[in-house]
Amino acid sequence: MFRKKSLMALALAAVLGLTVHLPVKADPAVSSPSVILIESSTGQVIYELNSTERRSPASITKIMTLLLTFEAIHQGKISLTDQVTTSEYASSMGGSQVYLAAGETQTLDTMIKCIAVSSGNDASVAVAEHIAGSEEAFVDMMNKKAEELGMADTRFEDCCGLTDSDGHYTSALDVATMSRELTTKYPEVFDYTTIWMEDITHETRQGTSNFTLSSTNKLLKQYQWTTGLKTGSTSKAKYCFSATASKDGIDLIAVVMGAPDYKTRFGDAQILLTYGFGVCHLYVDENKEELEPLAVEGGTAEEAGIRYQGEFRYLDTAGSDLSGVQKELELPEKVKAPVEEGMEAGRVRYLLNGSEIGSVPVVFTESVEEAGYGDYLRKVMGFFLL
């Protein structure tokens, strides 16, 4: 038998700008053939056009390179202070580069700047070799990660996007997927993608010289809420862009592929982001309040602690009044032993206008074993010894 507790969610604490009913906006007028706009924290698609169409990605390939780099850092396999040596092969990369010389070393921190700010193909290959031993091995890692993330329309053949091969492709949806994975798991990437200009120092056999990294993301100067992420262009891919922006607690990712020119690329990204900020309203319940323990029947303990498994987020794009969201906690009066830590004890459900919009599990914070004969005997003896 479950007990239900109905709670009106606190509007000021859990809701951001929710009381105004907005008219439904017309679709954004973009010129690029393939685009998608998603809200980052929920992954919800706000707008898309041919988003699963396979296209050449150019340098937005480097989003996956950055993702695997930050993943390796967090796993303790590499560190920002590592000295990364540029091989002959890495230094031979054409296209966008930061002119690393063969044998030149830079810290991984600097190499990430070279990739994220100036889209250095040479730096990308050097980092790939540092992590996996060779670009080929690193590309295998890229494709495995793409498969893991469910990127069904993606296949990589290099780590920087320099190739115009028909076998190197992705889609706007898949770019949004890897962009979201990178930015939500490793938000420190924004420390690099918000850099407009920064000098690095080349130290080679020929001497020491300074080189200025200049961001390829012109939206950093054109759109005040921009936080990243990565541009790309080749004759085959045309002009591509995965743009991230943050405003009033809303984080958006807009992907543009196949734009005819760089102005359209940035213009379409800005149109998408502005549209998203205009229609998105986010309900957030952090679920930080403590819950009373649940009674346990037939266990070595009489109760077990419980907690919300995590926060709840709901994105509305229809102008609904989210101050009316109701929260219902569904828990049994008691449970039978055994129970295990992390096991689901119940759920908290969220309703808007009588319809459920989502739920979050309530889980046990500790394990309670089933009581045996000896446990009951000790309990009885303890009673008589009081």
Secondary structure as the mmCIF struct_conf table of DSSP 4:
data_model
#
loop_
_struct_conf.conf_type_id
_struct_conf.id
_struct_conf.beg_label_comp_id
_struct_conf.beg_label_asym_id
_struct_conf.beg_label_seq_id
_struct_conf.end_label_comp_id
_struct_conf.end_label_asym_id
_struct_conf.end_label_seq_id
STRN STRN1 PHE A 2 MET A 8
HELX_LH_PP_P HELX_LH_PP_P1 ALA A 9 LEU A 10
HELX_RH_AL_P HELX_RH_AL_P1 ALA A 11 ALA A 14
STRN STRN2 VAL A 15 VAL A 15
BEND BEND1 LEU A 16 GLY A 17
BEND BEND2 THR A 19 VAL A 20
HELX_LH_PP_P HELX_LH_PP_P2 HIS A 21 PRO A 28
BEND BEND3 SER A 32 PRO A 33
STRN STRN3 SER A 34 GLU A 39
TURN_TY1_P TURN_TY1_P1 SER A 40 THR A 42
STRN STRN4 VAL A 45 LEU A 49
BEND BEND4 ASN A 50 ASN A 50
TURN_TY1_P TURN_TY1_P2 SER A 51 THR A 52
STRN STRN5 ARG A 55 ARG A 55
HELX_RH_3T_P HELX_RH_3T_P1 ALA A 58 THR A 61
HELX_RH_AL_P HELX_RH_AL_P2 LYS A 62 HIS A 74
TURN_TY1_P TURN_TY1_P3 GLN A 75 GLY A 76
BEND BEND5 LYS A 77 ILE A 78
TURN_TY1_P TURN_TY1_P4 LEU A 80 THR A 81
HELX_LH_PP_P HELX_LH_PP_P3 ASP A 82 ASP A 82
STRN STRN6 GLN A 83 THR A 85
HELX_LH_PP_P HELX_LH_PP_P4 THR A 86 SER A 87
HELX_RH_AL_P HELX_RH_AL_P3 GLU A 88 SER A 91
TURN_TY1_P TURN_TY1_P5 SER A 92 SER A 92
BEND BEND6 GLY A 95 SER A 96
HELX_LH_PP_P HELX_LH_PP_P5 LEU A 100 ALA A 101
TURN_TY1_P TURN_TY1_P6 ALA A 102 GLY A 103
STRN STRN7 THR A 105 THR A 107
HELX_RH_AL_P HELX_RH_AL_P4 LEU A 108 ALA A 116
TURN_TY1_P TURN_TY1_P7 VAL A 117 SER A 118
HELX_RH_AL_P HELX_RH_AL_P5 ASN A 121 ALA A 132
BEND BEND7 GLY A 133 SER A 134
HELX_RH_AL_P HELX_RH_AL_P6 GLU A 135 GLU A 148
TURN_TY1_P TURN_TY1_P8 LEU A 149 GLY A 150
TURN_TY1_P TURN_TY1_P9 ALA A 152 ASP A 153
STRN STRN8 ARG A 155 ARG A 155
BEND BEND8 GLU A 157 GLY A 161
TURN_TY1_P TURN_TY1_P10 ASP A 166 GLY A 167
STRN STRN9 TYR A 169 THR A 170
HELX_RH_AL_P HELX_RH_AL_P7 ALA A 172 LYS A 185
HELX_RH_3T_P HELX_RH_3T_P2 PRO A 187 VAL A 189
HELX_RH_AL_P HELX_RH_AL_P8 PHE A 190 THR A 193
TURN_TY1_P TURN_TY1_P11 THR A 194 THR A 194
STRN STRN10 MET A 197 THR A 204
TURN_TY1_P TURN_TY1_P12 ARG A 205 GLN A 206
STRN STRN11 GLY A 207 SER A 214
BEND BEND9 THR A 216 THR A 216
TURN_TY1_P TURN_TY1_P13 LYS A 218 LYS A 218
HELX_RH_AL_P HELX_RH_AL_P9 LEU A 219 GLN A 222
TURN_TY1_P TURN_TY1_P14 GLN A 224 TRP A 225
STRN STRN12 THR A 226 THR A 234
TURN_TY1_P TURN_TY1_P15 SER A 235 ALA A 237
STRN STRN13 LYS A 238 LYS A 247
TURN_TY1_P TURN_TY1_P16 ASP A 248 GLY A 249
STRN STRN14 ILE A 250 ALA A 259
BEND BEND10 PRO A 260 ASP A 261
HELX_RH_AL_P HELX_RH_AL_P10 TYR A 262 VAL A 279
STRN STRN15 HIS A 281 ASP A 285
BEND BEND11 GLU A 289 GLU A 289
HELX_LH_PP_P HELX_LH_PP_P6 GLU A 292 PRO A 293
STRN STRN16 LEU A 294 GLU A 297
BEND BEND12 GLY A 298 GLY A 298
STRN STRN17 GLY A 299 GLY A 299
BEND BEND13 THR A 300 GLU A 302
STRN STRN18 GLU A 303 ALA A 304
STRN STRN19 ILE A 306 TYR A 308
BEND BEND14 GLN A 309 GLY A 310
STRN STRN20 PHE A 312 ASP A 316
BEND BEND15 ALA A 318 ALA A 318
HELX_RH_3T_P HELX_RH_3T_P3 LEU A 322 GLY A 324
STRN STRN21 GLN A 326 PRO A 332
BEND BEND16 GLU A 333 GLU A 333
STRN STRN22 LYS A 334 LYS A 336
BEND BEND17 ALA A 337 ALA A 337
HELX_LH_PP_P HELX_LH_PP_P7 PRO A 338 PRO A 338
STRN STRN23 VAL A 339 VAL A 339
TURN_TY1_P TURN_TY1_P17 GLU A 341 GLY A 342
STRN STRN24 GLU A 344 LEU A 352
TURN_TY1_P TURN_TY1_P18 ASN A 353 GLY A 354
STRN STRN25 SER A 355 PHE A 364
BEND BEND18 THR A 365 GLU A 366
STRN STRN26 VAL A 368 VAL A 368
HELX_LH_PP_P HELX_LH_PP_P8 GLU A 369 GLU A 369
STRN STRN27 GLU A 370 GLU A 370
HELX_LH_PP_P HELX_LH_PP_P9 ALA A 371 ALA A 371
HELX_RH_AL_P HELX_RH_AL_P11 TYR A 373 PHE A 384
TURN_TY1_P TURN_TY1_P19 LEU A 385 LEU A 385
#
